[in-house]
Amino acid sequence: MRTGQIFSNPVVIRALAAADTVYATPRTADTVHLSVDSLSDSLAVLVADTIESAGGGDSLTVPLAGRPVAYAITYPASPGPVTLVTSDTAHALVTADTVASGTAGIASVKLRLIAGPTPDSVLVTASARRAVGTAVPGSPVTFVVRFEP
């Protein structure tokens, strides 16, 4: 690159979009009817960057891939009856897990009933943080999963 008599090599600068919104897709409540291997629907959130239109039109929501979302079972407090799973075949007890958002900006887990007394409901939070450590607006998202016979 040349400007006047000064020569320099081009420098590539890679900038990551800042996550500025996280929200549940499509809902924050689920009911699981008890069976031998009870599994909830996906507890999913979308991590995105919102670009405001300069011309006053609609804003654009850009999904962000590879962003960590921390899931945690917050109720019941004692571990055991349910676990967070990222695959339909997992059964290990996990009460907190971090999942990266996929190419569509969505991160998700499911709940599996594994042992012990069946709770009437389970609360799960999904939290996303920016690279600087602050919470992404909309975070945490709280999910309620009810277990019914």
OpenMM code with the backbone's topology and positions (N, CA, C; nanometers):
from openmm import Vec3, app, unit

residues = "MET ARG THR GLY GLN ILE PHE SER ASN PRO VAL VAL ILE ARG ALA LEU ALA ALA ALA ASP THR VAL TYR ALA THR PRO ARG THR ALA ASP THR VAL HIS LEU SER VAL ASP SER LEU SER ASP SER LEU ALA VAL LEU VAL ALA ASP THR ILE GLU SER ALA GLY GLY GLY ASP SER LEU THR VAL PRO LEU ALA GLY ARG PRO VAL ALA TYR ALA ILE THR TYR PRO ALA SER PRO GLY PRO VAL THR LEU VAL THR SER ASP THR ALA HIS ALA LEU VAL THR ALA ASP THR VAL ALA SER GLY THR ALA GLY ILE ALA SER VAL LYS LEU ARG LEU ILE ALA GLY PRO THR PRO ASP SER VAL LEU VAL THR ALA SER ALA ARG ARG ALA VAL GLY THR ALA VAL PRO GLY SER PRO VAL THR PHE VAL VAL ARG PHE GLU PRO".split()
positions = [
    Vec3(0.0852, -0.1161, 0.0000),
    Vec3(0.0000, 0.0000, 0.0000),
    Vec3(0.0903, 0.1231, 0.0000),
    Vec3(0.0507, 0.2242, -0.0722),
    Vec3(0.1342, 0.3434, -0.0829),
    Vec3(0.0502, 0.4685, -0.0646),
    Vec3(0.1000, 0.5556, 0.0176),
    Vec3(0.0414, 0.6876, 0.0347),
    Vec3(0.1553, 0.7873, 0.0227),
    Vec3(0.1545, 0.8640, -0.0845),
    Vec3(0.2651, 0.9569, -0.1071),
    Vec3(0.3951, 0.8788, -0.1195),
    Vec3(0.4945, 0.9118, -0.0382),
    Vec3(0.6234, 0.8444, -0.0399),
    Vec3(0.6344, 0.7362, 0.0671),
    Vec3(0.5225, 0.7089, 0.1399),
    Vec3(0.5260, 0.6107, 0.2482),
    Vec3(0.4708, 0.4786, 0.1971),
    Vec3(0.5482, 0.3719, 0.2189),
    Vec3(0.5056, 0.2380, 0.1806),
    Vec3(0.4817, 0.1557, 0.3067),
    Vec3(0.3779, 0.0727, 0.3042),
    Vec3(0.3547, -0.0182, 0.4170),
    Vec3(0.2770, -0.1397, 0.3685),
    Vec3(0.2880, -0.2459, 0.4456),
    Vec3(0.2124, -0.3668, 0.4154),
    Vec3(0.0730, -0.3543, 0.4746),
    Vec3(-0.0269, -0.4064, 0.4029),
    Vec3(-0.1615, -0.4026, 0.4601),
    Vec3(-0.1692, -0.4900, 0.5851),
    Vec3(-0.2466, -0.4470, 0.6797),
    Vec3(-0.2656, -0.5211, 0.8039),
    Vec3(-0.4123, -0.5618, 0.8118),
    Vec3(-0.4351, -0.6911, 0.8318),
    Vec3(-0.5712, -0.7407, 0.8446),
    Vec3(-0.6124, -0.7310, 0.9907),
    Vec3(-0.7246, -0.6683, 1.0144),
    Vec3(-0.7776, -0.6560, 1.1498),
    Vec3(-0.9097, -0.7304, 1.1536),
    Vec3(-0.9195, -0.8261, 1.2433),
    Vec3(-1.0420, -0.9047, 1.2573),
    Vec3(-1.1170, -0.8544, 1.3797),
    Vec3(-1.2381, -0.8133, 1.3587),
    Vec3(-1.3203, -0.7634, 1.4693),
    Vec3(-1.4394, -0.8562, 1.4892),
    Vec3(-1.4651, -0.8920, 1.6130),
    Vec3(-1.5814, -0.9737, 1.6454),
    Vec3(-1.6978, -0.8832, 1.6812),
    Vec3(-1.8137, -0.9198, 1.6298),
    Vec3(-1.9340, -0.8441, 1.6648),
    Vec3(-1.9632, -0.8636, 1.8128),
    Vec3(-2.0076, -0.7592, 1.8780),
    Vec3(-2.0408, -0.7673, 2.0204),
    Vec3(-2.1829, -0.8189, 2.0363),
    Vec3(-2.1977, -0.9225, 2.1167),
    Vec3(-2.3318, -0.9725, 2.1456),
    Vec3(-2.4059, -0.8653, 2.2237),
    Vec3(-2.5243, -0.8298, 2.1757),
    Vec3(-2.6013, -0.7294, 2.2488),
    Vec3(-2.7433, -0.7752, 2.2798),
    Vec3(-2.7724, -0.9022, 2.2520),
    Vec3(-2.9030, -0.9546, 2.2895),
    Vec3(-2.8974, -1.1065, 2.3018),
    Vec3(-2.9730, -1.1568, 2.3970),
    Vec3(-2.9916, -1.3011, 2.4111),
    Vec3(-3.1370, -1.3207, 2.4525),
    Vec3(-3.2019, -1.4169, 2.3875),
    Vec3(-3.3411, -1.4440, 2.4231),
    Vec3(-3.3754, -1.5890, 2.3926),
    Vec3(-3.4800, -1.6369, 2.4594),
    Vec3(-3.5231, -1.7754, 2.4441),
    Vec3(-3.5899, -1.7955, 2.3089),
    Vec3(-3.5663, -1.9138, 2.2519),
    Vec3(-3.6341, -1.9524, 2.1282),
    Vec3(-3.6870, -2.0924, 2.1452),
    Vec3(-3.8056, -2.1285, 2.1258),
    Vec3(-3.9189, -2.0396, 2.1058),
    Vec3(-3.9908, -2.0053, 2.2350),
    Vec3(-3.9664, -2.0814, 2.3451),
    Vec3(-4.0423, -2.0562, 2.4685),
    Vec3(-3.9566, -2.0876, 2.5908),
    Vec3(-4.0061, -2.0445, 2.7082),
    Vec3(-3.9306, -2.0663, 2.8312),
    Vec3(-3.9969, -2.1664, 2.9242),
    Vec3(-4.1036, -2.2316, 2.8795),
    Vec3(-4.1705, -2.3316, 2.9634),
    Vec3(-4.1941, -2.4585, 2.8830),
    Vec3(-4.1844, -2.5728, 2.9510),
    Vec3(-4.2062, -2.7021, 2.8875),
    Vec3(-4.2682, -2.7946, 2.9908),
    Vec3(-4.3486, -2.8891, 2.9451),
    Vec3(-4.4048, -2.9913, 3.0318),
    Vec3(-4.3596, -3.1266, 2.9806),
    Vec3(-4.3028, -3.2067, 3.0706),
    Vec3(-4.2563, -3.3407, 3.0360),
    Vec3(-4.3493, -3.4404, 3.1023),
    Vec3(-4.4077, -3.5288, 3.0227),
    Vec3(-4.4917, -3.6351, 3.0767),
    Vec3(-4.4011, -3.7538, 3.1061),
    Vec3(-4.4077, -3.8023, 3.2293),
    Vec3(-4.3147, -3.9039, 3.2763),
    Vec3(-4.3242, -4.0321, 3.1953),
    Vec3(-4.2071, -4.0837, 3.1614),
    Vec3(-4.1942, -4.2114, 3.0927),
    Vec3(-4.0656, -4.2754, 3.1417),
    Vec3(-4.0286, -4.3880, 3.0827),
    Vec3(-3.9076, -4.4584, 3.1253),
    Vec3(-3.7845, -4.3696, 3.1107),
    Vec3(-3.7779, -4.2925, 3.0048),
    Vec3(-3.6614, -4.2079, 2.9785),
    Vec3(-3.7100, -4.0672, 2.9445),
    Vec3(-3.7519, -3.9930, 3.0461),
    Vec3(-3.8127, -3.8615, 3.0241),
    Vec3(-3.7083, -3.7587, 2.9828),
    Vec3(-3.7364, -3.6889, 2.8722),
    Vec3(-3.6450, -3.5900, 2.8161),
    Vec3(-3.7263, -3.4678, 2.7741),
    Vec3(-3.6802, -3.3496, 2.8123),
    Vec3(-3.7518, -3.2263, 2.7770),
    Vec3(-3.7246, -3.1873, 2.6325),
    Vec3(-3.7991, -3.0871, 2.5858),
    Vec3(-3.7658, -3.0229, 2.4593),
    Vec3(-3.6389, -2.9409, 2.4814),
    Vec3(-3.5836, -2.8879, 2.3739),
    Vec3(-3.4632, -2.8059, 2.3849),
    Vec3(-3.4914, -2.6768, 2.4608),
    Vec3(-3.3998, -2.6437, 2.5502),
    Vec3(-3.4015, -2.5155, 2.6210),
    Vec3(-3.3006, -2.4292, 2.5452),
    Vec3(-3.3508, -2.3514, 2.4507),
    Vec3(-3.2633, -2.2841, 2.3545),
    Vec3(-3.2666, -2.1330, 2.3688),
    Vec3(-3.1499, -2.0728, 2.3477),
    Vec3(-3.1388, -1.9269, 2.3428),
    Vec3(-3.0647, -1.8871, 2.2158),
    Vec3(-3.0959, -1.7684, 2.1679),
    Vec3(-3.0283, -1.7109, 2.0526),
    Vec3(-2.9372, -1.5993, 2.1017),
    Vec3(-2.8098, -1.6039, 2.0622),
    Vec3(-2.7140, -1.4979, 2.0935),
    Vec3(-2.6933, -1.4202, 1.9638),
    Vec3(-2.7131, -1.2876, 1.9690),
    Vec3(-2.7089, -1.2105, 1.8452),
    Vec3(-2.6555, -1.0698, 1.8668),
    Vec3(-2.6231, -1.0074, 1.7552),
    Vec3(-2.5843, -0.8667, 1.7501),
    Vec3(-2.6941, -0.7945, 1.6731),
    Vec3(-2.7413, -0.6845, 1.7254),
    Vec3(-2.8458, -0.6078, 1.6586),
    Vec3(-2.7828, -0.4863, 1.5921),
    Vec3(-2.8076, -0.4734, 1.4630),
    Vec3(-2.7543, -0.3599, 1.3872),
    Vec3(-2.8706, -0.2665, 1.3558),
    Vec3(-2.8622, -0.1461, 1.4077),
    Vec3(-2.9675, -0.0471, 1.3847),
    Vec3(-2.9550, 0.0092, 1.2438),
    Vec3(-3.0674, 0.0300, 1.1799),
    Vec3(-3.0702, 0.0864, 1.0456),
    Vec3(-3.0388, 0.2357, 1.0507),
    Vec3(-2.9465, 0.2796, 0.9663),
    Vec3(-2.9113, 0.4214, 0.9616),
    Vec3(-3.0245, 0.5038, 0.9015),
    Vec3(-3.1056, 0.4402, 0.8175),
    Vec3(-3.2138, 0.5117, 0.7504),
    Vec3(-3.3445, 0.5106, 0.8264),
    Vec3(-3.3444, 0.4587, 0.9491),
    Vec3(-3.4658, 0.4578, 1.0291),
    Vec3(-3.5552, 0.3375, 1.0042),
    Vec3(-3.5102, 0.2432, 0.9235),
    Vec3(-3.5892, 0.1233, 0.8963),
    Vec3(-3.5727, 0.0201, 1.0060),
    Vec3(-3.6149, -0.1014, 0.9751),
    Vec3(-3.6037, -0.2106, 1.0715),
    Vec3(-3.4577, -0.2419, 1.1020),
    Vec3(-3.4310, -0.2800, 1.2271),
    Vec3(-3.2957, -0.3204, 1.2635),
    Vec3(-3.2727, -0.4631, 1.2145),
    Vec3(-3.1480, -0.5013, 1.2064),
    Vec3(-3.1084, -0.6331, 1.1583),
    Vec3(-3.0492, -0.7112, 1.2745),
    Vec3(-3.0976, -0.8330, 1.2967),
    Vec3(-3.0440, -0.9186, 1.4019),
    Vec3(-2.9523, -1.0211, 1.3375),
    Vec3(-2.8248, -1.0196, 1.3768),
    Vec3(-2.7251, -1.1095, 1.3197),
    Vec3(-2.6894, -1.2157, 1.4227),
    Vec3(-2.7220, -1.3443, 1.3965),
    Vec3(-2.6860, -1.4512, 1.4898),
    Vec3(-2.5341, -1.4623, 1.5031),
    Vec3(-2.4880, -1.4915, 1.6248),
    Vec3(-2.3444, -1.5024, 1.6500),
    Vec3(-2.3078, -1.6461, 1.6867),
    Vec3(-2.2224, -1.7068, 1.6074),
    Vec3(-2.1780, -1.8442, 1.6312),
    Vec3(-2.0605, -1.8470, 1.7279),
    Vec3(-2.0470, -1.9586, 1.7980),
    Vec3(-1.9312, -1.9807, 1.8842),
    Vec3(-1.9319, -1.9032, 2.0142),
    Vec3(-2.0452, -1.8498, 2.0551),
    Vec3(-2.0524, -1.7734, 2.1793),
    Vec3(-2.0929, -1.8652, 2.2939),
    Vec3(-2.0206, -1.8606, 2.4056),
    Vec3(-2.0524, -1.9491, 2.5184),
    Vec3(-2.1787, -1.9059, 2.5922),
    Vec3(-2.2615, -2.0045, 2.6239),
    Vec3(-2.3817, -1.9832, 2.7045),
    Vec3(-2.3737, -2.0807, 2.8210),
    Vec3(-2.3800, -2.0290, 2.9430),
    Vec3(-2.3707, -2.1119, 3.0637),
    Vec3(-2.5108, -2.1484, 3.1108),
    Vec3(-2.5383, -2.2788, 3.1165),
    Vec3(-2.6659, -2.3302, 3.1667),
    Vec3(-2.6443, -2.3838, 3.3070),
    Vec3(-2.7427, -2.3633, 3.3945),
    Vec3(-2.7338, -2.4150, 3.5313),
    Vec3(-2.8730, -2.4496, 3.5823),
    Vec3(-2.8823, -2.5644, 3.6509),
    Vec3(-3.0059, -2.6002, 3.7193),
    Vec3(-3.0060, -2.5225, 3.8501),
    Vec3(-3.1057, -2.4376, 3.8696),
    Vec3(-3.1111, -2.3561, 3.9912),
    Vec3(-3.2136, -2.4071, 4.0917),
    Vec3(-3.3065, -2.4929, 4.0466),
    Vec3(-3.4025, -2.5574, 4.1358),
    Vec3(-3.4403, -2.6900, 4.0737),
    Vec3(-3.4386, -2.7980, 4.1479),
    Vec3(-3.4115, -2.8095, 4.2908),
    Vec3(-3.2637, -2.7860, 4.3216),
    Vec3(-3.2386, -2.7443, 4.4441),
    Vec3(-3.1023, -2.7091, 4.4842),
    Vec3(-3.0114, -2.8305, 4.4952),
    Vec3(-3.0656, -2.9434, 4.5383),
    Vec3(-2.9818, -3.0628, 4.5539),
    Vec3(-2.9746, -3.1384, 4.4217),
    Vec3(-2.8536, -3.1777, 4.3803),
    Vec3(-2.8383, -3.2490, 4.2535),
    Vec3(-2.8930, -3.3912, 4.2623),
    Vec3(-2.9320, -3.4445, 4.1495),
    Vec3(-2.9712, -3.5848, 4.1486),
    Vec3(-3.0873, -3.6240, 4.0617),
    Vec3(-3.2030, -3.5601, 4.0756),
    Vec3(-3.3154, -3.6138, 3.9991),
    Vec3(-3.3119, -3.5811, 3.8498),
    Vec3(-3.2464, -3.4719, 3.8121),
    Vec3(-3.2417, -3.4328, 3.6710),
    Vec3(-3.1003, -3.3929, 3.6320),
    Vec3(-3.0730, -3.4002, 3.5015),
    Vec3(-2.9422, -3.3627, 3.4503),
    Vec3(-2.9581, -3.2810, 3.3229),
    Vec3(-2.8620, -3.1945, 3.2972),
    Vec3(-2.8553, -3.1231, 3.1702),
    Vec3(-2.7870, -3.2143, 3.0697),
    Vec3(-2.8406, -3.2228, 2.9487),
    Vec3(-2.7772, -3.3049, 2.8452),
    Vec3(-2.7670, -3.2255, 2.7156),
    Vec3(-2.6601, -3.2516, 2.6421),
    Vec3(-2.6414, -3.1886, 2.5114),
    Vec3(-2.6631, -3.2878, 2.3985),
    Vec3(-2.6820, -3.4155, 2.4339),
    Vec3(-2.7173, -3.5164, 2.3338),
    Vec3(-2.8264, -3.6048, 2.3926),
    Vec3(-2.9080, -3.6613, 2.3066),
    Vec3(-3.0213, -3.7419, 2.3528),
    Vec3(-2.9796, -3.8725, 2.4189),
    Vec3(-2.8528, -3.9111, 2.4061),
    Vec3(-2.8068, -4.0367, 2.4657),
    Vec3(-2.7323, -4.0175, 2.5972),
    Vec3(-2.7072, -3.8939, 2.6377),
    Vec3(-2.6313, -3.8670, 2.7606),
    Vec3(-2.7167, -3.8934, 2.8844),
    Vec3(-2.6512, -3.9488, 2.9889),
    Vec3(-2.7203, -3.9773, 3.1149),
    Vec3(-2.6407, -3.9336, 3.2383),
    Vec3(-2.5180, -3.8844, 3.2210),
    Vec3(-2.4348, -3.8455, 3.3349),
    Vec3(-2.4942, -3.7238, 3.4052),
    Vec3(-2.4768, -3.7185, 3.5368),
    Vec3(-2.5289, -3.6069, 3.6157),
    Vec3(-2.4476, -3.4805, 3.5881),
    Vec3(-2.5141, -3.3796, 3.5340),
    Vec3(-2.4527, -3.2497, 3.5056),
    Vec3(-2.5521, -3.1424, 3.5495),
    Vec3(-2.5110, -3.0569, 3.6428),
    Vec3(-2.6010, -2.9509, 3.6891),
    Vec3(-2.5637, -2.8138, 3.6332),
    Vec3(-2.4462, -2.8031, 3.5718),
    Vec3(-2.4035, -2.6787, 3.5069),
    Vec3(-2.3167, -2.7155, 3.3875),
    Vec3(-2.3395, -2.6474, 3.2759),
    Vec3(-2.2637, -2.6778, 3.1548),
    Vec3(-2.2576, -2.5520, 3.0692),
    Vec3(-2.1497, -2.5384, 2.9927),
    Vec3(-2.1361, -2.4271, 2.8999),
    Vec3(-2.1408, -2.4823, 2.7587),
    Vec3(-2.2281, -2.4234, 2.6776),
    Vec3(-2.2516, -2.4695, 2.5411),
    Vec3(-2.2252, -2.3530, 2.4465),
    Vec3(-2.1547, -2.3789, 2.3365),
    Vec3(-2.1294, -2.2741, 2.2375),
    Vec3(-2.2475, -2.2635, 2.1415),
    Vec3(-2.2802, -2.1416, 2.1030),
    Vec3(-2.3870, -2.1229, 2.0050),
    Vec3(-2.3407, -2.1755, 1.8697),
    Vec3(-2.4344, -2.2321, 1.7946),
    Vec3(-2.4043, -2.2867, 1.6625),
    Vec3(-2.4047, -2.1782, 1.5563),
    Vec3(-2.3987, -2.2195, 1.4305),
    Vec3(-2.3921, -2.1228, 1.3208),
    Vec3(-2.5155, -2.0335, 1.3131),
    Vec3(-2.6291, -2.0816, 1.3620),
    Vec3(-2.7512, -2.0006, 1.3638),
    Vec3(-2.7601, -1.9148, 1.4900),
    Vec3(-2.6547, -1.9152, 1.5738),
    Vec3(-2.6526, -1.8352, 1.6958),
    Vec3(-2.7268, -1.8985, 1.8124),
    Vec3(-2.7706, -2.0240, 1.7961),
    Vec3(-2.8514, -2.0892, 1.8993),
    Vec3(-2.7674, -2.1870, 1.9804),
    Vec3(-2.7816, -2.1771, 2.1125),
    Vec3(-2.7224, -2.2732, 2.2063),
    Vec3(-2.8385, -2.3419, 2.2764),
    Vec3(-2.8245, -2.4726, 2.3030),
    Vec3(-2.9350, -2.5417, 2.3698),
    Vec3(-2.8878, -2.6622, 2.4485),
    Vec3(-2.9680, -2.6962, 2.5472),
    Vec3(-2.9531, -2.8194, 2.6248),
    Vec3(-3.0939, -2.8762, 2.6425),
    Vec3(-3.1007, -2.9968, 2.6963),
    Vec3(-3.2279, -3.0575, 2.7349),
    Vec3(-3.2138, -3.1039, 2.8782),
    Vec3(-3.3269, -3.1335, 2.9414),
    Vec3(-3.3273, -3.1904, 3.0757),
    Vec3(-3.3681, -3.3362, 3.0665),
    Vec3(-3.2986, -3.4223, 3.1408),
    Vec3(-3.3352, -3.5636, 3.1479),
    Vec3(-3.3594, -3.5993, 3.2934),
    Vec3(-3.4698, -3.6681, 3.3186),
    Vec3(-3.4991, -3.7218, 3.4509),
    Vec3(-3.4155, -3.8475, 3.4661),
    Vec3(-3.3315, -3.8549, 3.5724),
    Vec3(-3.2421, -3.9703, 3.5838),
    Vec3(-3.2661, -4.0575, 3.7058),
    Vec3(-3.2960, -4.0013, 3.8207),
    Vec3(-3.3117, -4.0851, 3.9404),
    Vec3(-3.3707, -4.0034, 4.0537),
    Vec3(-3.4062, -4.0768, 4.1594),
    Vec3(-3.4535, -4.0088, 4.2795),
    Vec3(-3.5968, -3.9628, 4.2658),
    Vec3(-3.6435, -3.8902, 4.3655),
    Vec3(-3.7814, -3.8419, 4.3608),
    Vec3(-3.7996, -3.7416, 4.2464),
    Vec3(-3.9107, -3.7536, 4.1780),
    Vec3(-3.9382, -3.6656, 4.0647),
    Vec3(-3.9814, -3.5282, 4.1152),
    Vec3(-3.9100, -3.4229, 4.0751),
    Vec3(-3.9522, -3.2885, 4.1159),
    Vec3(-4.0761, -3.2474, 4.0363),
    Vec3(-4.1573, -3.1584, 4.0939),
    Vec3(-4.2729, -3.1100, 4.0177),
    Vec3(-4.2284, -3.0178, 3.9051),
    Vec3(-4.1189, -2.9458, 3.9287),
    Vec3(-4.0644, -2.8581, 3.8256),
    Vec3(-3.9153, -2.8381, 3.8483),
    Vec3(-3.8496, -2.7926, 3.7430),
    Vec3(-3.7059, -2.7649, 3.7472),
    Vec3(-3.6840, -2.6285, 3.6830),
    Vec3(-3.6011, -2.5459, 3.7463),
    Vec3(-3.5640, -2.4160, 3.6901),
    Vec3(-3.4223, -2.4241, 3.6361),
    Vec3(-3.4044, -2.3743, 3.5155),
    Vec3(-3.2732, -2.3719, 3.4508),
    Vec3(-3.2486, -2.2300, 3.4025),
    Vec3(-3.1286, -2.1773, 3.4283),
    Vec3(-3.0928, -2.0458, 3.3750),
    Vec3(-2.9897, -2.0625, 3.2642),
    Vec3(-2.9986, -1.9742, 3.1665),
    Vec3(-2.9010, -1.9677, 3.0576),
    Vec3(-2.8440, -1.8268, 3.0586),
    Vec3(-2.7119, -1.8164, 3.0745),
    Vec3(-2.6470, -1.6856, 3.0856),
    Vec3(-2.5400, -1.6702, 2.9788),
    Vec3(-2.5383, -1.5540, 2.9162),
    Vec3(-2.4345, -1.5222, 2.8182),
    Vec3(-2.3617, -1.3971, 2.8648),
    Vec3(-2.2293, -1.3975, 2.8451),
    Vec3(-2.1478, -1.2834, 2.8854),
    Vec3(-2.0668, -1.2352, 2.7657),
    Vec3(-2.0407, -1.1066, 2.7652),
    Vec3(-1.9543, -1.0488, 2.6624),
    Vec3(-1.8090, -1.0804, 2.6950),
    Vec3(-1.7212, -1.0578, 2.5995),
    Vec3(-1.5787, -1.0840, 2.6199),
    Vec3(-1.5216, -1.0023, 2.7351),
    Vec3(-1.5788, -0.8862, 2.7633),
    Vec3(-1.5306, -0.8013, 2.8724),
    Vec3(-1.5887, -0.8424, 3.0069),
    Vec3(-1.6752, -0.9462, 3.0078),
    Vec3(-1.7275, -0.9998, 3.1325),
    Vec3(-1.8655, -0.9521, 3.1727),
    Vec3(-1.9197, -0.8536, 3.1028),
    Vec3(-2.0534, -0.8058, 3.1375),
    Vec3(-2.1603, -0.8975, 3.0784),
    Vec3(-2.2749, -0.9010, 3.1429),
    Vec3(-2.3850, -0.9844, 3.0947),
    Vec3(-2.4410, -0.9276, 2.9647),
    Vec3(-2.4738, -1.0168, 2.8726),
    Vec3(-2.5402, -0.9754, 2.7494),
    Vec3(-2.6836, -0.9357, 2.7868),
    Vec3(-2.7338, -0.8225, 2.7387),
    Vec3(-2.8715, -0.7841, 2.7701),
    Vec3(-2.9701, -0.8969, 2.7388),
    Vec3(-3.0617, -0.9201, 2.8332),
    Vec3(-3.1565, -1.0304, 2.8217),
    Vec3(-3.1131, -1.1518, 2.9015),
    Vec3(-2.9909, -1.1481, 2.9517),
    Vec3(-2.9342, -1.2597, 3.0267),
    Vec3(-2.9455, -1.2321, 3.1763),
    Vec3(-2.9787, -1.3277, 3.2593),
    Vec3(-3.0038, -1.4676, 3.2252),
    Vec3(-3.1484, -1.4897, 3.1802),
    Vec3(-3.1659, -1.5961, 3.1014),
    Vec3(-3.2983, -1.6431, 3.0609),
    Vec3(-3.3331, -1.7582, 3.1546),
    Vec3(-3.4540, -1.7584, 3.2100),
    Vec3(-3.4957, -1.8654, 3.3009),
    Vec3(-3.5991, -1.9541, 3.2326),
    Vec3(-3.5743, -2.0850, 3.2377),
    Vec3(-3.6653, -2.1849, 3.1821),
    Vec3(-3.7315, -2.2603, 3.2966),
    Vec3(-3.8586, -2.2953, 3.2800),
    Vec3(-3.9319, -2.3770, 3.3763),
    Vec3(-3.9744, -2.5042, 3.3044),
    Vec3(-3.9316, -2.6191, 3.3581),
    Vec3(-3.9720, -2.7486, 3.3024),
    Vec3(-4.0533, -2.8197, 3.4091),
    Vec3(-4.1772, -2.8528, 3.3758),
    Vec3(-4.2667, -2.9226, 3.4689),
    Vec3(-4.2689, -3.0707, 3.4350),
    Vec3(-4.2723, -3.1529, 3.5395),
    Vec3(-4.2823, -3.2980, 3.5214),
    Vec3(-4.4193, -3.3429, 3.5688),
    Vec3(-4.4931, -3.4112, 3.4818),
    Vec3(-4.6269, -3.4592, 3.5151),
    Vec3(-4.6382, -3.6078, 3.4833),
    Vec3(-4.7228, -3.6782, 3.5607),
    Vec3(-4.7422, -3.8220, 3.5330),
    Vec3(-4.8132, -3.8445, 3.4001),
] * unit.nanometer
topology = app.Topology()
chain = topology.addChain("A")
for resn in residues:
    res = topology.addResidue(resn, chain)
    for name in ("N", "CA", "C"):
        topology.addAtom(name, app.Element.getBySymbol(name[0]), res)
